[in-house]
């Protein structure tokens, strides 16, 4: 269930206006009586959306990193800045007896963990519901691909897949590694088959056949390329494969998430960003004199209409 995050802005009808209002004033009369105030209110809300979106574009974290663990029937929530930014919108204004209200909000599943922070995620929980999981002698396991970027433009593993982590550093492959991998046989999908999966109650799971003997980067090759397999920069590249057709491929390492090994595979909790709180604070500061001219113009128009 998505939990909306709201920023509420309100401007109350000045007490002095009560003399100019009849007891039968209805909320729908607001559009007729306060056009300037409503216009300024919607403008302020749009400013709030722009501020919030700007903050959303700058939030920390690697694109795609888990924010919230999933479960059966509920997918894992992952960081997607563009999706989160696009979800921030202005709602319609509401006219009430005591004022005008408008909301800027997001109903993105990312909103709550980004706003309030998350908890440490143990990726082993995926094994209880992932449809692609397999059953081995020691329990369920899952092969997980990690994509590595290159500096070559136009390649699927290019700059758009670049990421950086505190532990493993950049995932951009060194030029000497890219050159070595180009001389190796790629791994390609040659067919598929179906079988029952341990987490699928109905139907079958599609598996792929791959070309035999793909070229993999070995620890000895890494040493010859100037990278030690004993340190993170080299260890993460052991088993690196080239995938796909020439000019349309990428570079992957495959790691196994298994019930037989409970070590590792934990994602640190995402830190609270409080974007909507900061946005609300900015808007409160802006709203101090934001409506002065609009309210004055509406009051003068109402007063003139009463005289007539």
C-alpha positions as CSV (number, residue, x, y, z in Angstrom):
1,X,0.0,0.0,0.0
2,X,1.4,3.4,-1.0
3,X,1.5,6.0,1.8
4,X,1.0,9.5,0.4
5,X,3.3,12.3,1.8
6,X,1.4,15.6,2.0
7,X,2.4,19.2,2.3
8,X,-0.6,21.3,3.2
9,X,-0.9,25.0,2.6
10,X,-3.8,27.1,3.8
11,X,-4.7,30.7,3.7
12,X,-7.6,31.8,5.9
13,X,-10.2,34.3,5.0
14,X,-9.4,37.5,6.9
15,X,-11.7,38.3,9.9
16,X,-12.6,41.6,8.4
17,X,-14.1,40.0,5.4
18,X,-16.9,38.5,7.5
19,X,-18.8,41.9,7.3
20,X,-18.9,41.5,3.5
21,X,-20.1,37.9,3.5
22,X,-23.6,36.7,3.9
23,X,-24.4,33.8,6.1
24,X,-25.4,31.8,3.1
25,X,-21.9,31.9,1.5
26,X,-21.2,28.5,0.0
27,X,-17.7,27.0,-0.7
28,X,-18.3,27.1,-4.5
29,X,-18.7,30.8,-4.2
30,X,-14.9,31.0,-3.6
31,X,-14.0,30.9,-7.2
32,X,-16.2,33.9,-7.9
33,X,-15.2,35.9,-4.9
34,X,-11.5,35.1,-4.5
35,X,-10.1,34.6,-8.0
36,X,-6.8,36.4,-7.3
37,X,-6.2,34.6,-4.0
38,X,-6.9,31.2,-5.6
39,X,-4.5,32.0,-8.5
40,X,-1.8,32.9,-6.0
41,X,-2.5,29.8,-4.0
42,X,-2.1,27.6,-7.0
43,X,1.1,29.4,-8.0
44,X,2.5,28.9,-4.6
45,X,1.7,25.2,-4.8
46,X,3.5,24.9,-8.1
47,X,6.5,26.6,-6.6
48,X,6.3,24.0,-3.8
49,X,6.3,21.2,-6.4
50,X,9.3,22.7,-8.2
51,X,11.2,23.0,-4.9
52,X,10.3,19.4,-4.0
53,X,11.2,18.0,-7.4
54,X,14.5,19.8,-7.3
55,X,15.3,18.2,-4.0
56,X,14.2,14.8,-5.3
57,X,16.7,15.0,-8.2
58,X,19.5,15.4,-5.7
59,X,18.7,12.8,-3.1
60,X,21.7,10.4,-2.3
61,X,21.9,6.8,-3.1
62,X,22.7,4.6,-6.1
63,X,19.9,4.4,-8.6
64,X,17.9,1.2,-8.1
65,X,19.2,0.6,-4.5
66,X,16.5,-1.1,-2.3
67,X,14.6,1.3,-0.1
68,X,12.1,-1.2,1.4
69,X,12.0,-5.0,1.5
70,X,9.3,-6.7,-0.6
71,X,7.1,-9.7,0.1
72,X,4.9,-12.1,-1.7
73,X,2.6,-10.0,-3.9
74,X,4.4,-6.8,-2.9
75,X,7.5,-5.9,-4.9
76,X,10.6,-4.5,-3.3
77,X,10.7,-0.6,-3.4
78,X,13.8,0.7,-5.2
79,X,15.2,4.1,-5.6
80,X,14.1,5.7,-8.9
81,X,14.7,9.4,-8.8
82,X,12.8,10.2,-12.1
83,X,9.8,8.2,-11.1
84,X,9.8,9.8,-7.7
85,X,10.2,13.3,-9.2
86,X,7.3,12.7,-11.6
87,X,5.0,11.5,-8.8
88,X,5.1,14.9,-7.0
89,X,2.0,16.8,-8.2
90,X,-0.5,19.6,-7.2
91,X,-4.0,18.5,-6.2
92,X,-7.1,20.6,-6.8
93,X,-7.8,23.5,-4.4
94,X,-10.7,23.0,-1.9
95,X,-12.9,25.9,-0.9
96,X,-14.2,25.7,2.7
97,X,-16.1,28.1,5.0
98,X,-12.9,28.9,6.9
99,X,-10.5,29.2,4.0
100,X,-8.9,27.8,0.9
101,X,-6.7,24.7,0.9
102,X,-4.5,23.0,-1.7
103,X,-2.2,20.0,-1.4
104,X,1.0,19.0,-3.1
105,X,1.8,15.4,-2.7
106,X,3.2,12.1,-3.9
107,X,1.6,8.7,-3.7
108,X,4.9,7.0,-4.7
109,X,5.8,3.9,-2.8
110,X,9.3,5.5,-2.4
111,X,7.9,8.5,-0.6
112,X,7.8,7.1,3.0
113,X,11.2,5.5,3.1
114,X,12.7,8.6,1.4
115,X,10.9,10.9,3.8
116,X,11.3,9.0,7.1
117,X,14.2,6.7,6.3
118,X,14.2,2.9,6.1
119,X,15.5,-0.1,7.9
120,X,18.3,-2.5,7.2
121,X,17.2,-4.9,4.4
122,X,18.3,-8.5,4.5
123,X,18.1,-9.6,0.9
124,X,17.8,-13.2,1.9
125,X,14.1,-12.4,2.4
126,X,13.7,-12.3,-1.4
127,X,14.3,-16.1,-1.5
128,X,10.9,-16.7,0.2
129,X,8.9,-15.2,-2.7
130,X,11.1,-14.6,-5.8
131,X,9.5,-16.5,-8.7
132,X,12.9,-17.1,-10.3
133,X,14.4,-18.7,-7.1
134,X,15.6,-22.3,-7.4
135,X,15.6,-25.2,-4.9
136,X,19.0,-26.8,-4.2
137,X,20.2,-29.4,-1.7
138,X,20.7,-26.8,1.0
139,X,17.7,-24.7,0.4
140,X,16.6,-22.0,-2.1
141,X,19.0,-19.9,-4.1
142,X,18.9,-17.2,-6.7
143,X,21.5,-16.1,-9.3
144,X,21.7,-12.3,-9.3
145,X,23.4,-10.4,-12.1
146,X,25.4,-7.2,-11.4
147,X,25.8,-5.0,-14.4
148,X,29.1,-3.2,-14.9
149,X,29.4,0.0,-16.9
150,X,31.9,1.0,-19.5
151,X,33.0,4.4,-20.8
152,X,32.0,3.6,-24.3
153,X,29.1,5.7,-25.6
154,X,26.1,3.8,-27.1
155,X,26.8,0.5,-25.4
156,X,24.2,-1.1,-23.1
157,X,26.7,-1.1,-20.3
158,X,27.7,2.5,-20.8
159,X,27.4,5.6,-18.7
160,X,23.7,5.3,-17.9
161,X,24.5,2.2,-15.7
162,X,27.3,3.9,-13.7
163,X,27.0,3.7,-10.0
164,X,29.2,4.1,-6.9
165,X,29.1,2.5,-3.5
166,X,31.1,3.1,-0.3
167,X,32.4,-0.4,-0.2
168,X,32.9,-1.4,-3.8
169,X,33.6,2.0,-5.4
170,X,32.7,2.7,-9.0
171,X,31.3,-0.1,-11.2
172,X,32.9,1.5,-14.4
173,X,35.3,-1.1,-15.8
174,X,38.9,-0.1,-16.3
175,X,39.9,0.2,-19.9
176,X,42.3,-2.7,-19.7
177,X,39.5,-5.0,-18.4
178,X,37.2,-3.9,-21.3
179,X,39.9,-4.7,-23.8
180,X,40.5,-8.1,-22.3
181,X,36.8,-9.0,-22.2
182,X,36.4,-8.1,-25.9
183,X,38.7,-11.0,-26.7
184,X,36.5,-13.5,-24.8
185,X,33.5,-15.5,-26.0
186,X,30.2,-13.8,-25.0
187,X,27.4,-15.4,-23.1
188,X,24.2,-15.5,-25.1
189,X,20.8,-16.9,-24.6
190,X,20.3,-19.9,-26.9
191,X,16.9,-21.1,-25.9
192,X,14.5,-21.5,-23.0
193,X,12.6,-24.2,-21.0
194,X,9.9,-24.2,-18.3
195,X,9.9,-25.9,-14.9
196,X,8.2,-25.6,-11.6
197,X,9.6,-23.1,-9.1
198,X,9.6,-23.4,-5.3
199,X,7.8,-20.1,-4.9
200,X,5.3,-20.5,-7.8
201,X,2.1,-22.3,-6.8
202,X,0.5,-22.3,-10.2
203,X,2.1,-22.4,-13.6
204,X,5.7,-22.8,-14.6
205,X,8.8,-20.7,-14.5
206,X,10.7,-19.9,-17.7
207,X,14.5,-20.6,-17.5
208,X,17.1,-19.8,-20.2
209,X,19.7,-21.9,-21.9
210,X,23.0,-20.1,-22.4
211,X,25.9,-20.7,-24.8
212,X,28.5,-23.1,-23.4
213,X,31.9,-22.0,-22.1
214,X,31.6,-18.2,-22.0
215,X,34.8,-16.3,-21.3
216,X,35.1,-15.4,-17.7
217,X,37.7,-13.1,-16.0
218,X,39.9,-15.2,-13.7
219,X,41.9,-14.1,-10.7
220,X,45.2,-14.6,-12.5
221,X,44.0,-12.5,-15.4
222,X,43.1,-9.7,-13.0
223,X,46.6,-9.8,-11.6
224,X,48.1,-9.5,-15.0
225,X,45.8,-6.5,-15.6
226,X,47.1,-4.8,-12.5
227,X,44.1,-5.6,-10.2
228,X,44.4,-7.8,-7.1
229,X,41.5,-10.2,-6.6
230,X,42.1,-9.9,-2.9
231,X,40.8,-6.3,-2.7
232,X,37.3,-5.0,-3.5
233,X,38.2,-3.3,-6.8
234,X,39.4,-6.6,-8.2
235,X,37.4,-9.2,-6.2
236,X,34.1,-7.7,-7.6
237,X,35.3,-8.5,-11.2
238,X,36.1,-12.2,-10.7
239,X,33.9,-14.1,-13.1
240,X,33.1,-11.1,-15.2
241,X,31.3,-12.1,-18.5
242,X,30.5,-10.3,-21.7
243,X,26.9,-10.8,-22.7
244,X,24.8,-10.2,-25.9
245,X,25.8,-9.6,-29.5
246,X,28.7,-7.4,-30.5
247,X,27.8,-3.7,-30.1
248,X,24.6,-4.6,-28.2
249,X,25.9,-6.4,-25.1
250,X,27.1,-5.6,-21.6
251,X,29.3,-6.9,-18.9
252,X,28.0,-8.9,-15.9
253,X,29.1,-10.7,-12.9
254,X,26.8,-13.3,-11.4
255,X,26.6,-13.8,-7.6
256,X,24.5,-16.4,-5.7
257,X,22.1,-15.4,-2.9
258,X,21.5,-18.6,-0.9
259,X,19.7,-19.8,2.2
260,X,22.7,-22.0,2.8
261,X,24.9,-18.9,3.4
262,X,23.3,-16.2,5.6
263,X,26.4,-13.9,5.5
264,X,26.3,-10.6,3.8
265,X,23.6,-9.5,1.4
266,X,22.4,-6.7,3.7
267,X,21.6,-3.2,2.5
268,X,22.1,-0.4,5.0
269,X,19.0,1.5,6.0
270,X,18.3,4.5,3.8
271,X,18.7,7.8,5.8
272,X,15.6,10.0,6.2
273,X,15.7,13.0,3.7
274,X,12.7,15.0,5.0
275,X,12.1,16.5,1.6
276,X,8.4,17.4,2.2
277,X,9.2,18.8,5.6
278,X,11.9,21.1,4.1
279,X,9.6,22.1,1.3
280,X,6.8,23.0,3.7
281,X,9.2,25.1,5.7
282,X,10.3,27.0,2.5
283,X,6.6,27.6,1.5
284,X,5.7,28.9,4.9
285,X,8.5,31.5,4.6
286,X,7.3,32.4,1.1
287,X,3.6,32.6,2.2
288,X,4.1,35.4,4.7
289,X,3.5,38.2,2.2
290,X,2.6,36.0,-0.9
291,X,-1.1,36.7,-0.7
292,X,-1.1,40.3,0.4
293,X,-1.8,41.8,-3.1
294,X,-4.2,39.1,-4.1
295,X,-6.4,39.3,-1.0
296,X,-6.5,43.1,-1.2
297,X,-7.6,43.0,-4.8
298,X,-10.3,40.4,-4.0
299,X,-11.6,42.4,-0.9
300,X,-11.7,45.6,-3.0
301,X,-13.7,43.8,-5.7
302,X,-16.1,42.4,-3.1
303,X,-16.5,45.8,-1.5
304,X,-17.3,47.4,-4.8
305,X,-19.8,44.7,-5.7
306,X,-21.6,45.3,-2.3
307,X,-21.8,49.0,-3.0
308,X,-23.3,48.4,-6.3
